[in-house]
Amino acid sequence: MSDGEGFGFAPPPFKPDDALATLKRGLRELGLTEREGRFERRGTAIAKAAIDGATIAAAVVKKPSRNSPEWQPKTLKSGADVRDFVADLKRKLGSWSDRDD
């Protein structure tokens, strides 16, 4: 087999509509509530996501803030990116205490 040949496996094509539905489900499972395109915990914006062409434009706050959250944007281009985004947010939610809200 030459270096240019693969094993015949290709990742499934990325479908942003389906991936966004999966992402929203994952965020709700983390206890977040969707409101106007943002996902909140007890009224504080935590994450946001929207389809942007063939990808998903997502963002998570650096630290929960009711005033003006500072967003960390991320472009999700695959199912793996969506899973990693949810896993990272789960870790962050665990590290933020109730007094961070």
N, CA and C atoms as an extended XYZ file, in Angstrom:
303
Properties=species:S:1:pos:R:3:atomname:S:1:resname:S:1:resid:I:1 pbc="F F F"
N         0.847       -1.173        0.000 N   MET     1
C         0.000        0.000        0.000 CA  MET     1
C         0.891        1.235        0.000 C   MET     1
N         0.586        2.177       -0.852 N   SER     2
C         1.394        3.394       -0.899 CA  SER     2
C         0.931        4.367        0.177 C   SER     2
N         1.737        5.389        0.420 N   ASP     3
C         1.414        6.372        1.447 CA  ASP     3
C         0.139        7.137        1.139 C   ASP     3
N        -0.233        7.268       -0.122 N   GLY     4
C        -1.393        8.044       -0.517 CA  GLY     4
C        -2.712        7.303       -0.322 C   GLY     4
N        -2.650        5.976       -0.109 N   GLU     5
C        -3.878        5.206        0.043 CA  GLU     5
C        -4.299        5.160        1.504 C   GLU     5
N        -5.600        5.248        1.726 N   GLY     6
C        -6.126        5.144        3.081 CA  GLY     6
C        -6.632        3.738        3.320 C   GLY     6
N        -7.354        3.577        4.358 N   PHE     7
C        -7.909        2.281        4.688 CA  PHE     7
C        -9.352        2.155        4.194 C   PHE     7
N        -9.808        3.107        3.414 N   GLY     8
C       -11.157        3.065        2.895 CA  GLY     8
C       -12.193        3.625        3.858 C   GLY     8
N       -11.727        4.200        4.953 N   PHE     9
C       -12.641        4.786        5.931 CA  PHE     9
C       -12.637        6.299        5.779 C   PHE     9
N       -13.820        6.868        5.796 N   ALA    10
C       -13.943        8.319        5.753 CA  ALA    10
C       -14.962        8.724        6.813 C   ALA    10
N       -14.707        9.819        7.493 N   PRO    11
C       -15.703       10.255        8.474 CA  PRO    11
C       -17.000       10.609        7.758 C   PRO    11
N       -18.113       10.438        8.437 N   PRO    12
C       -19.375       10.810        7.792 CA  PRO    12
C       -19.396       12.303        7.510 C   PRO    12
N       -20.117       12.705        6.481 N   PRO    13
C       -20.163       14.143        6.184 CA  PRO    13
C       -20.798       14.902        7.345 C   PRO    13
N       -20.274       16.093        7.600 N   PHE    14
C       -20.776       16.910        8.700 CA  PHE    14
C       -22.069       17.577        8.272 C   PHE    14
N       -23.107       17.369        9.038 N   LYS    15
C       -24.411       17.987        8.778 CA  LYS    15
C       -24.676       18.971        9.906 C   LYS    15
N       -24.506       20.270        9.651 N   PRO    16
C       -24.633       21.253       10.732 CA  PRO    16
C       -25.992       21.244       11.417 C   PRO    16
N       -27.072       21.001       10.663 N   ASP    17
C       -28.406       20.980       11.279 CA  ASP    17
C       -28.507       19.873       12.325 C   ASP    17
N       -28.070       18.673       11.949 N   ASP    18
C       -28.114       17.540       12.879 CA  ASP    18
C       -27.161       17.761       14.050 C   ASP    18
N       -25.975       18.306       13.753 N   ALA    19
C       -24.986       18.537       14.803 CA  ALA    19
C       -25.472       19.588       15.801 C   ALA    19
N       -26.166       20.622       15.305 N   LEU    20
C       -26.693       21.646       16.203 CA  LEU    20
C       -27.758       21.052       17.124 C   LEU    20
N       -28.599       20.177       16.589 N   ALA    21
C       -29.608       19.512       17.417 CA  ALA    21
C       -28.930       18.660       18.495 C   ALA    21
N       -27.869       17.956       18.124 N   THR    22
C       -27.115       17.145       19.085 CA  THR    22
C       -26.467       18.036       20.138 C   THR    22
N       -25.904       19.154       19.704 N   LEU    23
C       -25.264       20.087       20.629 CA  LEU    23
C       -26.279       20.643       21.620 C   LEU    23
N       -27.425       21.073       21.120 N   LYS    24
C       -28.461       21.616       22.011 CA  LYS    24
C       -28.917       20.581       23.027 C   LYS    24
N       -29.076       19.343       22.586 N   ARG    25
C       -29.469       18.269       23.496 CA  ARG    25
C       -28.408       18.071       24.581 C   ARG    25
N       -27.146       18.086       24.177 N   GLY    26
C       -26.056       17.938       25.139 CA  GLY    26
C       -26.012       19.063       26.157 C   GLY    26
N       -26.261       20.280       25.695 N   LEU    27
C       -26.252       21.432       26.602 CA  LEU    27
C       -27.429       21.375       27.575 C   LEU    27
N       -28.584       20.933       27.098 N   ARG    28
C       -29.737       20.782       27.995 CA  ARG    28
C       -29.464       19.695       29.035 C   ARG    28
N       -28.777       18.632       28.635 N   GLU    29
C       -28.427       17.569       29.576 CA  GLU    29
C       -27.477       18.066       30.664 C   GLU    29
N       -26.745       19.130       30.390 N   LEU    30
C       -25.862       19.730       31.390 CA  LEU    30
C       -26.628       20.651       32.343 C   LEU    30
N       -27.932       20.782       32.114 N   GLY    31
C       -28.759       21.610       32.982 CA  GLY    31
C       -28.918       23.040       32.515 C   GLY    31
N       -28.526       23.314       31.280 N   LEU    32
C       -28.650       24.670       30.748 CA  LEU    32
C       -30.012       24.849       30.082 C   LEU    32
N       -30.497       26.066       30.103 N   THR    33
C       -31.782       26.420       29.513 CA  THR    33
C       -31.535       27.303       28.302 C   THR    33
N       -32.187       26.978       27.190 N   GLU    34
C       -32.011       27.768       25.972 CA  GLU    34
C       -32.960       28.957       25.980 C   GLU    34
N       -32.415       30.124       25.697 N   ARG    35
C       -33.215       31.342       25.598 CA  ARG    35
C       -32.571       32.260       24.566 C   ARG    35
N       -33.306       32.533       23.495 N   GLU    36
C       -32.857       33.452       22.446 CA  GLU    36
C       -31.472       33.107       21.896 C   GLU    36
N       -31.226       31.835       21.631 N   GLY    37
C       -29.956       31.409       21.045 CA  GLY    37
C       -28.810       31.262       22.022 C   GLY    37
N       -29.078       31.553       23.286 N   ARG    38
C       -28.052       31.390       24.326 CA  ARG    38
C       -28.495       30.305       25.293 C   ARG    38
N       -27.531       29.708       25.932 N   PHE    39
C       -27.813       28.685       26.937 CA  PHE    39
C       -27.389       29.235       28.280 C   PHE    39
N       -28.321       29.201       29.223 N   GLU    40
C       -28.112       29.855       30.508 CA  GLU    40
C       -28.213       28.867       31.660 C   GLU    40
N       -27.579       29.254       32.750 N   ARG    41
C       -27.742       28.563       34.030 CA  ARG    41
C       -28.176       29.623       35.028 C   ARG    41
N       -29.379       29.472       35.555 N   ARG    42
C       -29.964       30.411       36.514 CA  ARG    42
C       -29.884       31.861       36.027 C   ARG    42
N       -30.225       32.069       34.750 N   GLY    43
C       -30.273       33.423       34.192 CA  GLY    43
C       -28.948       33.995       33.736 C   GLY    43
N       -27.879       33.236       33.871 N   THR    44
C       -26.555       33.703       33.458 CA  THR    44
C       -26.152       32.984       32.173 C   THR    44
N       -25.812       33.742       31.130 N   ALA    45
C       -25.395       33.157       29.854 CA  ALA    45
C       -24.114       32.349       30.046 C   ALA    45
N       -24.120       31.140       29.494 N   ILE    46
C       -22.959       30.251       29.603 CA  ILE    46
C       -22.400       29.913       28.227 C   ILE    46
N       -23.284       29.630       27.259 N   ALA    47
C       -22.839       29.213       25.925 CA  ALA    47
C       -23.824       29.723       24.883 C   ALA    47
N       -23.368       29.720       23.628 N   LYS    48
C       -24.244       30.038       22.514 CA  LYS    48
C       -23.753       29.271       21.299 C   LYS    48
N       -24.687       29.013       20.373 N   ALA    49
C       -24.334       28.262       19.173 CA  ALA    49
C       -25.335       28.569       18.071 C   ALA    49
N       -24.826       28.639       16.846 N   ALA    50
C       -25.668       28.878       15.677 CA  ALA    50
C       -24.958       28.331       14.446 C   ALA    50
N       -25.749       27.939       13.459 N   ILE    51
C       -25.179       27.457       12.204 CA  ILE    51
C       -24.561       28.631       11.464 C   ILE    51
N       -23.359       28.395       10.939 N   ASP    52
C       -22.639       29.416       10.174 CA  ASP    52
C       -22.123       28.742        8.902 C   ASP    52
N       -22.964       28.696        7.884 N   GLY    53
C       -22.584       28.019        6.642 CA  GLY    53
C       -22.542       26.521        6.852 C   GLY    53
N       -21.376       25.920        6.631 N   ALA    54
C       -21.219       24.471        6.771 CA  ALA    54
C       -20.653       24.087        8.140 C   ALA    54
N       -20.599       25.048        9.071 N   THR    55
C       -20.066       24.787       10.406 CA  THR    55
C       -21.031       25.332       11.453 C   THR    55
N       -20.662       25.143       12.711 N   ILE    56
C       -21.414       25.727       13.818 CA  ILE    56
C       -20.498       26.719       14.519 C   ILE    56
N       -20.985       27.946       14.657 N   ALA    57
C       -20.258       28.977       15.406 CA  ALA    57
C       -20.739       28.877       16.848 C   ALA    57
N       -19.859       28.429       17.732 N   ALA    58
C       -20.199       28.257       19.142 CA  ALA    58
C       -19.290       29.141       19.982 C   ALA    58
N       -19.707       29.360       21.216 N   ALA    59
C       -18.891       30.137       22.143 CA  ALA    59
C       -19.285       29.773       23.558 C   ALA    59
N       -18.335       29.904       24.449 N   VAL    60
C       -18.565       29.676       25.873 CA  VAL    60
C       -17.956       30.853       26.626 C   VAL    60
N       -18.524       31.205       27.759 N   VAL    61
C       -17.983       32.323       28.524 CA  VAL    61
C       -16.696       31.905       29.227 C   VAL    61
N       -15.803       32.876       29.439 N   LYS    62
C       -14.591       32.581       30.203 CA  LYS    62
C       -14.953       32.324       31.655 C   LYS    62
N       -15.880       33.146       32.162 N   LYS    63
C       -16.358       33.011       33.537 CA  LYS    63
C       -17.783       33.549       33.566 C   LYS    63
N       -18.691       32.875       34.259 N   PRO    64
C       -20.079       33.358       34.297 CA  PRO    64
C       -20.158       34.791       34.823 C   PRO    64
N       -20.953       35.604       34.121 N   SER    65
C       -21.135       36.996       34.508 CA  SER    65
C       -22.505       37.458       34.031 C   SER    65
N       -23.244       38.097       34.918 N   ARG    66
C       -24.562       38.608       34.522 CA  ARG    66
C       -24.440       39.906       33.737 C   ARG    66
N       -23.373       40.638       33.913 N   ASN    67
C       -23.236       41.950       33.277 CA  ASN    67
C       -22.872       41.845       31.804 C   ASN    67
N       -21.643       41.555       31.505 N   SER    68
C       -21.206       41.441       30.114 CA  SER    68
C       -20.199       40.297       30.017 C   SER    68
N       -20.691       39.114       29.662 N   PRO    69
C       -19.789       37.961       29.602 CA  PRO    69
C       -18.737       38.117       28.505 C   PRO    69
N       -17.566       37.571       28.766 N   GLU    70
C       -16.492       37.557       27.776 CA  GLU    70
C       -16.526       36.198       27.091 C   GLU    70
N       -16.818       36.186       25.789 N   TRP    71
C       -17.013       34.952       25.041 CA  TRP    71
C       -15.713       34.424       24.448 C   TRP    71
N       -15.583       33.096       24.448 N   GLN    72
C       -14.473       32.414       23.788 CA  GLN    72
C       -15.074       31.652       22.604 C   GLN    72
N       -14.931       32.180       21.387 N   PRO    73
C       -15.550       31.533       20.225 CA  PRO    73
C       -14.824       30.265       19.793 C   PRO    73
N       -15.584       29.379       19.180 N   LYS    74
C       -15.019       28.143       18.645 CA  LYS    74
C       -15.853       27.725       17.443 C   LYS    74
N       -15.200       27.294       16.374 N   THR    75
C       -15.886       26.799       15.193 CA  THR    75
C       -15.910       25.283       15.250 C   THR    75
N       -17.114       24.715       15.165 N   LEU    76
C       -17.287       23.267       15.225 CA  LEU    76
C       -17.490       22.753       13.805 C   LEU    76
N       -16.586       21.855       13.368 N   LYS    77
C       -16.600       21.379       11.987 CA  LYS    77
C       -16.885       19.896       11.850 C   LYS    77
N       -17.034       19.207       12.995 N   SER    78
C       -17.255       17.755       12.947 CA  SER    78
C       -18.008       17.317       14.199 C   SER    78
N       -18.487       16.094       14.143 N   GLY    79
C       -19.155       15.531       15.310 CA  GLY    79
C       -18.207       15.462       16.502 C   GLY    79
N       -16.941       15.201       16.235 N   ALA    80
C       -15.948       15.149       17.308 CA  ALA    80
C       -15.787       16.515       17.963 C   ALA    80
N       -15.819       17.580       17.157 N   ASP    81
C       -15.730       18.935       17.711 CA  ASP    81
C       -16.912       19.222       18.627 C   ASP    81
N       -18.109       18.773       18.225 N   VAL    82
C       -19.312       18.983       19.042 CA  VAL    82
C       -19.172       18.245       20.368 C   VAL    82
N       -18.743       16.998       20.322 N   ARG    83
C       -18.555       16.208       21.555 CA  ARG    83
C       -17.504       16.848       22.459 C   ARG    83
N       -16.406       17.321       21.872 N   ASP    84
C       -15.350       17.958       22.661 CA  ASP    84
C       -15.846       19.253       23.305 C   ASP    84
N       -16.658       20.029       22.576 N   PHE    85
C       -17.204       21.279       23.102 CA  PHE    85
C       -18.069       21.001       24.326 C   PHE    85
N       -18.951       20.006       24.227 N   VAL    86
C       -19.833       19.657       25.348 CA  VAL    86
C       -19.014       19.126       26.525 C   VAL    86
N       -18.029       18.277       26.250 N   ALA    87
C       -17.199       17.726       27.325 CA  ALA    87
C       -16.411       18.821       28.034 C   ALA    87
N       -15.872       19.759       27.259 N   ASP    88
C       -15.116       20.868       27.851 CA  ASP    88
C       -16.032       21.748       28.697 C   ASP    88
N       -17.230       22.009       28.203 N   LEU    89
C       -18.165       22.823       28.968 CA  LEU    89
C       -18.591       22.108       30.247 C   LEU    89
N       -18.767       20.806       30.179 N   LYS    90
C       -19.122       20.039       31.376 CA  LYS    90
C       -18.031       20.178       32.434 C   LYS    90
N       -16.789       20.111       31.998 N   ARG    91
C       -15.655       20.265       32.914 CA  ARG    91
C       -15.650       21.664       33.532 C   ARG    91
N       -15.897       22.682       32.693 N   LYS    92
C       -15.915       24.058       33.197 CA  LYS    92
C       -17.056       24.269       34.184 C   LYS    92
N       -18.234       23.750       33.869 N   LEU    93
C       -19.368       23.901       34.775 CA  LEU    93
C       -19.066       23.285       36.134 C   LEU    93
N       -18.354       22.170       36.125 N   GLY    94
C       -17.970       21.508       37.372 CA  GLY    94
C       -16.981       22.329       38.184 C   GLY    94
N       -16.153       23.102       37.495 N   SER    95
C       -15.134       23.880       38.203 CA  SER    95
C       -15.682       25.230       38.697 C   SER    95
N       -16.758       25.715       38.064 N   TRP    96
C       -17.377       26.968       38.513 CA  TRP    96
C       -18.309       26.669       39.664 C   TRP    96
N       -18.168       27.385       40.717 N   SER    97
C       -19.055       27.173       41.863 CA  SER    97
C       -20.285       28.059       41.727 C   SER    97
N       -21.249       27.875       42.603 N   ASP    98
C       -22.479       28.669       42.574 CA  ASP    98
C       -22.193       30.150       42.776 C   ASP    98
N       -21.140       30.493       43.487 N   ARG    99
C       -20.881       31.907       43.691 CA  ARG    99
C       -20.322       32.577       42.447 C   ARG    99
N       -19.916       31.796       41.416 N   ASP   100
C       -19.463       32.370       40.154 CA  ASP   100
C       -20.621       32.874       39.325 C   ASP   100
N       -21.852       32.439       39.611 N   ASP   101
C       -23.030       32.848       38.825 CA  ASP   101
C       -23.413       34.277       39.088 C   ASP   101
